[in-house]
Amino acid sequence: MPTPRMQTVDLVVPIKPLHTAKSRLRGAADNGVGEAAAHERLALAIALDTIVAARAAERVRAVLVVTSDPTVTRELATEGVAVAPDGPAAGLNPALRYGVHVLRDRDPSAAVGALQADLPALRPAELDEAIDVAAAVFAAGPVRRAYCADAHGAGTTLLLSAPATALGPRFGPGSAARHRRSGAYPLPGAWPGLRRDVDTEEDLRRAADLGVGRRTRGVLTLCGGGCGDAVEIVS
């Protein structure tokens, strides 16, 4: 009997405390000054735009954010986004495993995934397409996990697992290779926004070229498009 096709996915999105998040972007929101409040505004905007795009995807049933940051928690509460508390020193992979535990405690049959929180140019349609490709792979068998590598091919922006399958996150430097070695299928689509994670000012420029979300665009506009070495803002 063929495996039933996965219809929707519940996603875990981990967010670091804002004061430690995206350290290589410090100064990108205030023309190189590096003031803490400006940096945290940018980190928060990038995360919120990622979550807004994910929630707008038709194939995403639920989004659960795992974070220990009170500002992030307050902002998400106003948007109606579910949050699970994370220990400040828990680490990325433990946070993801905890988030999956919460999701599958609610629905043991859920397909689950991990989405990185630094994708300000993400389009909902890209996420839907990636999930659809993964669903076809899972239905064909025997592979039950899939991942999307970042634009550099080294990191991972999205990891998916079929129902009744452990997510098995292996995030960190070189995670794409680790996920592949663990048996996850490399999703082949172009999906420029889904692959464009933002760690550096160059990444931010490339994301802006694709067109970033409203909140990130607003932060960049505040610094006159002159953030860092001048990020051009594309509507």
C-alpha positions in Angstrom: 0.0 0.0 0.0 1.5 3.4 -0.9 2.3 5.8 1.8 -0.3 8.6 2.3 0.9 11.9 0.9 1.9 14.5 3.5 -0.5 17.4 3.2 0.8 19.9 5.7 3.7 20.5 8.0 4.0 22.0 11.5 7.2 24.1 11.7 9.5 24.9 14.6 11.4 28.2 14.3 14.2 28.8 16.8 15.1 32.4 17.7 18.2 33.3 19.7 18.1 36.0 22.3 18.3 39.2 20.2 21.4 40.5 21.9 23.4 37.5 20.7 21.7 36.9 17.4 23.3 37.7 14.1 26.5 39.1 15.5 28.1 39.6 12.1 25.3 42.0 11.2 26.1 44.4 14.0 26.3 47.9 12.5 24.2 46.9 9.4 21.2 48.8 10.8 22.9 52.0 11.8 25.6 52.7 9.2 28.3 50.9 11.0 27.8 52.3 14.5 26.8 49.0 16.0 24.4 50.3 18.6 22.8 47.4 20.4 19.2 48.6 20.1 19.5 49.1 16.3 21.1 45.7 15.9 18.3 44.1 17.9 15.6 45.9 15.8 17.2 44.4 12.7 17.5 40.8 14.1 13.9 41.0 15.3 12.6 42.3 12.0 14.4 39.5 10.0 12.9 36.9 12.3 9.4 38.4 12.2 9.4 38.6 8.4 10.5 35.0 8.2 7.6 33.9 10.5 5.0 36.0 8.6 6.0 34.3 5.3 6.0 30.9 6.9 2.5 31.4 8.4 1.2 32.5 5.0 2.3 29.3 3.3 -0.7 27.1 2.5 1.2 23.9 3.3 2.2 25.1 6.8 -0.4 24.2 9.4 1.3 25.7 12.5 4.4 27.6 13.5 5.9 27.2 16.9 8.7 29.5 17.9 11.2 28.4 20.5 12.9 31.3 22.2 14.1 32.6 25.6 13.9 36.3 24.5 11.2 38.3 26.2 11.0 40.9 23.5 10.5 38.2 20.8 7.9 36.5 23.0 5.9 39.8 23.4 6.1 40.7 19.7 4.9 37.2 18.7 2.1 37.3 21.3 0.6 40.3 19.5 0.7 38.3 16.2 -0.9 35.2 17.8 2.2 33.1 17.2 2.7 30.2 19.6 5.9 30.3 21.6 7.6 27.6 23.7 10.2 28.8 26.2 13.8 27.8 25.6 16.7 27.7 28.1 19.2 30.5 27.4 22.0 28.0 26.9 20.0 25.1 25.4 21.5 25.3 21.9 19.9 25.1 18.5 19.5 21.4 18.1 18.1 20.8 21.6 15.7 23.7 21.0 14.5 22.1 17.8 14.0 18.7 19.4 12.1 20.3 22.2 9.9 22.1 19.7 9.2 18.9 17.8 8.3 17.3 21.1 5.7 20.0 21.8 4.2 19.8 18.4 3.9 16.0 18.4 2.6 16.0 21.9 -0.3 18.0 20.4 -0.6 15.7 17.3 1.5 12.5 17.2 0.8 12.1 13.5 2.1 15.5 12.4 4.8 16.0 9.8 7.2 18.5 11.3 10.0 20.7 10.2 12.6 23.2 11.3 12.9 26.6 9.6 15.7 29.0 10.3 14.6 32.4 11.4 16.9 34.5 9.2 15.1 34.4 5.8 13.7 37.9 5.3 13.2 37.4 1.5 11.3 34.1 2.0 8.1 33.8 -0.2 5.3 31.6 1.0 5.1 29.9 -2.4 8.7 28.8 -2.1 8.0 27.1 1.2 4.9 25.5 -0.3 6.8 24.2 -3.3 9.6 22.8 -1.0 7.1 21.0 1.2 5.3 19.6 -1.9 8.6 18.2 -3.3 9.3 16.7 0.1 5.8 15.2 0.3 6.3 13.5 -3.1 9.7 12.1 -2.0 8.2 10.8 1.3 5.3 9.2 -0.5 7.6 7.4 -3.0 9.7 6.1 -0.1 11.9 5.0 1.6 13.3 8.5 2.4 11.5 10.2 5.3 13.5 13.3 5.8 14.5 16.2 3.5 16.4 19.4 3.7 17.0 22.7 1.8 20.6 23.8 1.7 21.4 27.5 1.9 22.6 29.6 -1.1 26.2 28.7 -0.3 25.4 25.0 -0.2 26.9 24.5 3.3 24.2 25.4 5.7 20.5 24.3 6.0 17.5 26.6 6.0 14.8 24.0 6.2 14.6 20.4 7.5 11.5 18.3 7.1 10.4 14.9 8.4 7.4 12.8 7.5 4.9 11.7 10.1 6.2 9.2 12.7 9.8 10.1 11.8 12.3 11.8 14.0 13.4 15.2 12.7 17.1 14.4 13.5 18.4 18.0 13.4 22.1 18.4 12.8 22.4 22.2 12.5 25.6 24.0 12.8 28.6 24.6 10.5 28.4 22.3 7.5 24.9 21.1 8.4 23.9 20.4 4.8 26.5 17.7 4.5 25.6 16.3 7.9 21.9 16.2 7.0 22.7 14.4 3.7 25.0 11.9 5.4 22.2 11.2 7.9 19.9 10.1 5.1 17.9 13.3 4.4 17.0 14.1 0.8 18.5 17.3 -0.7 15.6 19.3 -2.1 16.6 20.6 -5.6 14.4 23.6 -6.2 15.8 27.1 -6.9 13.7 29.0 -4.2 16.1 32.0 -3.9 14.3 33.4 -0.8 14.2 30.1 1.0 17.9 29.6 0.4 19.0 33.1 1.2 19.8 33.1 4.9 21.3 36.2 6.3 24.5 36.1 8.4 26.6 38.9 6.9 26.0 42.3 5.3 26.7 40.7 1.9 23.9 38.2 2.6 21.6 41.1 3.6 22.4 43.0 0.4 21.5 39.8 -1.6 18.3 39.3 0.3 17.4 43.0 -0.3 18.0 42.4 -4.0 15.3 39.7 -3.9 13.0 41.9 -1.9 12.7 41.6 1.9 9.7 41.7 4.1 8.0 44.8 5.5 9.7 44.9 8.8 13.2 44.3 7.5 12.6 46.9 4.8 11.4 49.4 7.4 14.6 48.9 9.5 16.8 49.4 6.4 14.8 52.4 5.3 15.5 54.0 8.7 19.2 54.0 8.0 18.6 55.6 4.6 19.5 52.5 2.5 23.1 53.2 3.7 23.3 50.3 6.1 26.8 49.0 6.1 28.1 49.4 2.6 24.7 50.6 1.4 21.9 48.0 1.1 19.6 48.7 -1.8 16.0 48.1 -0.8 13.9 46.4 -3.4 10.1 46.6 -3.0 
